[in-house]
Amino acid sequence: MAALAISARNLVKWFGEGPARTTAVDDTNLDAYFGEILYIVGPSGSGKTTLLSIVSGILRPDRGHVIVKGKDIWQLDKDALADFRLANIGFVFQDYHLFPRLSTAENVAIPLILQKHKWPDAMAEAGRYLEIVGLRERAELPPVKLSGGEQQRVAIARAMISQPDILVLDEPTASLDGDTGRKIILFVRGQILNAHRCILIVTHDARIFEYADRILHMEDGKIAGVEGKVR
Ligand SMILES: Nc1ncnc2c1ncn2[C@@H]1O[C@H](COP(=O)(O)OP(=O)(O)OP(=O)(O)O)[C@@H](O)[C@H]1O
């Protein structure tokens, strides 16, 4: 049986107050294992991004616990949580969050700079990761000169450069055409996934459902069903 990467229990998240209060995540559990690609799917507003943000240490839940690699992450103080995230969880945002004034290579190097690596070492490593995602020759360009699929690969390289065991992608194919979206997911499956990694993906995109190991279906803040088997 595969080892647990993330185990979340009884998560609750509300937004707003009084009659305007929305329950975005409603007493929800989630287990994610090393060696799998786990999708979270469901209608708009069902709580997918909220759940993803809670289990990846970005958004504090109102109730419940999230254990990542054995650590109860929401019990850590702010600095310890930031360090834990930097070392263990790579996050690829829907709109990539690349810095327009930095070169592609500098964008990829950022996590290492934050971890206080020396600039030349960080840039050399960024070159290596750009090679892995097939964009070595684009290193000097600003991200605006790259296509959507290329920017997505830069964001993946940046998320992977500190070698996190857990990679989280929010709607990675939303702004890509079908063919590019499929290529990105096949790349993640072929080059990034291994037995010691866990990959979580929130998506609406039925064109890529076939590349999941398991699919969690969310409705109204709850997991309404699970497809697939733990490897
Ligand atoms: N920052 C926020 N402030 C107020 N309400 C929020 C906030 N973030 C999410 N919500 C509400 O929480 C619910 C769940 O939102 P969430 O973004 O998690 O859903 P989703 O399934 O990811 O939706 P989508 O597929 O449209 O991105 C929705 O009703 C949403 O309006």
The ligand as an SDF file (V2000), in Angstrom:
LIG
                    3D

 31 33  0  0  0  0  0  0  0  0999 V2000
  -12.2240   34.6520   -0.5720 N   0  0  0  0  0  0  0  0  0  0  0  0
  -13.5180   34.3390   -0.5850 C   0  0  0  0  0  0  0  0  0  0  0  0
  -14.4430   35.1610   -0.0260 N   0  0  0  0  0  0  0  0  0  0  0  0
  -15.7500   34.8320   -0.0240 C   0  0  0  0  0  0  0  0  0  0  0  0
  -16.2580   33.7040   -0.5510 N   0  0  0  0  0  0  0  0  0  0  0  0
  -15.4010   32.8620   -1.1240 C   0  0  0  0  0  0  0  0  0  0  0  0
  -13.9960   33.1310   -1.1840 C   0  0  0  0  0  0  0  0  0  0  0  0
  -13.3770   32.0890   -1.8120 N   0  0  0  0  0  0  0  0  0  0  0  0
  -14.3500   31.2190   -2.1450 C   0  0  0  0  0  0  0  0  0  0  0  0
  -15.5540   31.6770   -1.7310 N   0  0  0  0  0  0  0  0  0  0  0  0
  -16.8470   30.9820   -1.9010 C   0  0  0  0  0  0  0  0  0  0  0  0
  -16.6740   29.6470   -1.4460 O   0  0  0  0  0  0  0  0  0  0  0  0
  -17.3390   28.7310   -2.3190 C   0  0  0  0  0  0  0  0  0  0  0  0
  -16.3100   27.7200   -2.8650 C   0  0  0  0  0  0  0  0  0  0  0  0
  -15.3940   28.4440   -3.7090 O   0  0  0  0  0  0  0  0  0  0  0  0
  -14.1740   27.7360   -4.4670 P   0  0  0  0  0  0  0  0  0  0  0  0
  -13.4580   28.8020   -5.1980 O   0  0  0  0  0  0  0  0  0  0  0  0
  -13.4280   26.8940   -3.5090 O   0  0  0  0  0  0  0  0  0  0  0  0
  -14.9690   26.8010   -5.4730 O   0  0  0  0  0  0  0  0  0  0  0  0
  -14.4290   26.0690   -6.7690 P   0  0  0  0  0  0  0  0  0  0  0  0
  -15.1020   24.7370   -6.7890 O   0  0  0  0  0  0  0  0  0  0  0  0
  -12.9460   26.0820   -6.7830 O   0  0  0  0  0  0  0  0  0  0  0  0
  -15.0080   27.0090   -7.9030 O   0  0  0  0  0  0  0  0  0  0  0  0
  -14.4330   27.3160   -9.3860 P   0  0  0  0  0  0  0  0  0  0  0  0
  -14.4730   25.9980  -10.0920 O   0  0  0  0  0  0  0  0  0  0  0  0
  -15.4440   28.2790   -9.9400 O   0  0  0  0  0  0  0  0  0  0  0  0
  -13.0630   27.8920   -9.2350 O   0  0  0  0  0  0  0  0  0  0  0  0
  -18.0280   29.5630   -3.3830 C   0  0  0  0  0  0  0  0  0  0  0  0
  -19.3640   29.7660   -2.9700 O   0  0  0  0  0  0  0  0  0  0  0  0
  -17.2340   30.8500   -3.3600 C   0  0  0  0  0  0  0  0  0  0  0  0
  -18.0530   31.9380   -3.7590 O   0  0  0  0  0  0  0  0  0  0  0  0
  1  2  1  0
  2  3  1  0
  2  7  2  0
  3  4  2  0
  4  5  1  0
  5  6  2  0
  6  7  1  0
  6 10  1  0
  7  8  1  0
  8  9  2  0
  9 10  1  0
 10 11  1  0
 11 12  1  0
 11 30  1  0
 12 13  1  0
 13 14  1  0
 13 28  1  0
 14 15  1  0
 15 16  1  0
 16 17  2  0
 16 18  1  0
 16 19  1  0
 19 20  1  0
 20 21  2  0
 20 22  1  0
 20 23  1  0
 23 24  1  0
 24 25  2  0
 24 26  1  0
 24 27  1  0
 28 29  1  0
 28 30  1  0
 30 31  1  0
M  END
$$$$
